[in-house]
Amino acid sequence: MPQPCNRIRSYLSAPAANLAGAFLAVFMNIPQQRLRLSLCLVSCLLLSCSKPQAEKAEFFVFGTLVEVELSGADPATAQASFQQLQEMFQTMHRDWHAWEPGLLTEINQAFANGQSGLADQQLATLIQQSQGLETASGGRFNPAIGQLVERWGFHTSDYPIQAPVPAANKIKELLAAHPSTLDIQLISRENGQWEVRSTNPAVQLDLGGIAKGYAVDLAIESLRTQSLQGAIVNAGGDIRAFGRHDGRAWRIAVQNPLGGIIGIVETTTDEAVFTSGNYQRYGVDENGFRYAHILDPRNGWPVQHVLSATVIVDSGILADAAATALVVAGLDEWAQVASGMQLDLILLTDEAGKIYMTRAMQARIALSAQMIKAVVLLD
């Protein structure tokens, strides 16, 4: 993940003065007896009857663009919220980075040396959540395989990578140590600190498959303290929203990995819509073989056949991990992941462009016209 941008790019509501001038130019030709009423209507339209416009900001963290939109916020409140989010995102970006110096790399080094590391409350929570999600996914989501991710060359922000495929015996050697988040113990210390240790020196945490989900959750939690009609946080296409937008539901486009969109989802009161895909970050070896950045923790090789998985749940951290686990599970094992992680709103796409979805997802998504014939229902 590259260093975060230190500035907030925001878009604040434009004043209505220019619109008033345009209206008055028309009203100059209105008869005198109707002019007063017309001006009152203009005043109502531009001032007391106008709806507050959305406030927006962009941040570059976690190697992606994070967009935030607030509904029903005044500009001053919005700017304060955006400043708070910027500081939060920068801290998380630094502390959770898998290969640049920070809190997580210090913990990984401690594991490798057979020593204990220190984590703050947020990172400890992230590790604890990872343990539960690894179990629920049947090991298809496992952020303890950082050494394997590094061996494949994916500890980089520059894609596509061009590197030889690791030797099969090296992959088997790493897998033989069975790295797992369940090998990690967390012990509460004073001042919100946690001692973190592992009985397995092969454990190396790479939280790339869950960090955005937790960051989005923390951002939404922070925004809930504001007097907002609603808010949406979009971290590179991974989205969570609450409340309403201009009196209606938030509308989210589900991207088609082969181009265009699959369809539109309208959120309920509070939902996360996350997609995990292997079509944007990948490597190419000397023979032109293209391999995905999502690895199957059970065999150590990049996943194939499934291009993306989209899930809808009420938690960003669950959505993030579940989407990754579903890509690993593929069409043969998706039902096991759905059962273990308690998912019912699922959509998968394969390399041929077919769309596979549960009946619950079919009821929630308005498909684009060209996608209707490509849909296969999952039972």
C-alpha positions, 0 to 999 in steps of 0.5 A, spaced: 500 500 500 502 506 498 503 512 502 496 515 504 495 522 501 496 528 506 490 532 503 483 531 503 479 532 496 472 535 498 466 538 494 462 542 498 455 545 496 455 551 491 451 557 493 444 559 490 446 566 488 447 565 481 441 561 480 437 567 483 440 571 478 437 567 473 430 566 475 430 574 476 432 575 469 426 571 467 421 574 472 423 582 469 417 580 464 412 578 469 406 583 470 407 587 477 401 584 480 404 577 480 412 579 481 411 579 488 408 572 489 413 569 484 419 572 488 416 569 494 416 562 490 424 563 488 426 565 495 422 558 498 426 554 492 433 557 493 433 558 501 428 555 506 425 550 501 431 547 498 434 541 500 441 540 503 446 537 498 451 532 499 458 533 502 463 529 499 471 527 500 476 523 497 482 519 500 488 515 498 489 509 503 490 502 503 492 502 496 486 505 493 481 511 493 476 511 498 470 516 497 465 518 503 459 522 502 454 525 507 447 526 506 444 532 510 450 535 513 452 542 513 459 544 510 462 545 517 460 539 520 462 535 514 469 538 514 470 536 521 468 529 519 472 529 513 478 531 517 477 526 523 476 520 518 483 522 514 487 522 521 483 515 522 485 512 515 492 515 515 493 511 522 490 505 520 494 505 513 501 505 517 499 500 523 496 495 518 501 495 512 503 488 511 510 490 508 512 497 510 515 499 517 509 499 522 506 496 528 504 490 524 511 489 521 514 489 528 509 484 530 511 479 524 518 480 526 517 478 533 513 472 531 519 470 526 524 471 532 519 467 537 518 473 541 512 477 543 509 484 540 505 489 542 498 491 538 493 497 540 486 495 541 484 496 534 489 491 531 488 486 537 480 486 535 482 485 527 486 479 529 481 476 534 476 477 528 480 474 523 481 468 528 473 467 528 472 468 520 478 463 518 474 458 522 467 460 519 470 460 512 473 453 513 480 456 512 479 459 506 480 466 509 487 466 512 491 472 513 496 468 517 499 466 510 503 473 509 510 469 507 506 465 502 503 472 499 510 475 499 513 469 496 508 470 490 511 477 489 504 480 492 507 485 497 507 491 492 503 496 490 505 496 482 501 491 478 501 487 474 507 484 477 512 480 473 516 475 476 517 467 476 512 463 479 515 460 486 518 453 486 512 448 488 517 445 493 518 452 496 510 453 496 509 446 500 515 448 505 511 454 507 504 450 507 507 444 511 508 449 517 500 450 517 500 458 519 494 460 522 491 466 525 489 460 531 496 460 532 496 467 535 495 468 543 493 475 545 494 477 552 490 484 555 495 489 558 495 496 561 493 502 557 489 498 552 495 495 549 495 487 547 501 482 548 501 478 541 505 472 541 505 466 536 507 459 537 508 458 530 514 462 527 511 461 520 505 465 522 506 472 518 500 476 518 497 480 511 491 483 513 489 485 506 483 481 505 480 484 511 483 491 513 478 495 508 472 492 511 474 494 518 476 501 516 470 502 513 466 499 519 470 504 523 469 510 519 461 508 519 461 508 526 464 515 527 459 518 522 454 515 526 455 520 532 454 526 527 447 528 526 446 526 519 441 523 514 445 518 512 452 516 509 456 512 504 463 510 504 466 507 498 473 503 499 475 502 492 468 499 490 467 496 497 461 499 500 458 500 506 452 505 507 447 507 512 441 512 512 438 515 506 440 519 501 436 525 499 430 521 502 431 515 498 436 509 499 443 509 497 444 505 490 450 501 489 453 499 482 456 492 482 461 492 477 462 486 472 469 484 471 469 483 464 466 491 463 460 495 465 456 493 471 452 487 473 446 491 476 444 496 481 443 494 489 439 499 493 441 499 500 436 498 506 438 501 513 445 499 514 448 494 509 455 493 506 456 491 499 463 488 498 466 485 492 473 481 491 476 479 485 482 477 482 482 481 475 485 487 477 491 485 481 495 479 478 502 477 476 505 474 469 511 470 469 516 469 463 511 464 459 505 469 459 502 465 465 497 470 468 496 468 476 491 472 481 493 475 487 488 471 491 491 465 494 488 459 496 491 458 503 490 450 503 494 449 497 498 455 496 496 457 489 492 462 486 485 461 485 482 460 478 475 460 474 472 465 479 473 472 477 469 475 483 465 474 489 460 480 491 456 479 498 451 483 502 451 483 509 451 488 515 458 488 517 464 491 512 469 486 516 465 480 515 463 482 507 471 483 506 473 476 509 467 473 506 468 475 499 475 473 499 473 466 502 468 465 496 473 467 491 477 461 494 471 456 495 469 457 487 462 454 485 464 447 488 464 450 495 461 456 495 455 453 499 460 451 505 462 458 506 455 461 505 453 456 511 459 457 515 459 465 515 451 465 515 451 468 508 445 469 503 446 474 499 451 472 494 453 473 487 459 470 483 462 471 476 466 466 472 471 467 467 466 466 461 462 471 464 456 467 467 453 470 473 451 466 479 447 468 484 443 466 490 435 467 490 436 472 495 441 476 491 436 475 485 431 479 489 435 485 491 439 486 484 436 490 478 440 487 473 442 490 467 439 488 460 445 485 457 446 481 464 439 477 464 441 472 460 447 470 463 445 469 470 445 462 473 441 461 480 445 458 485 441 452 490 
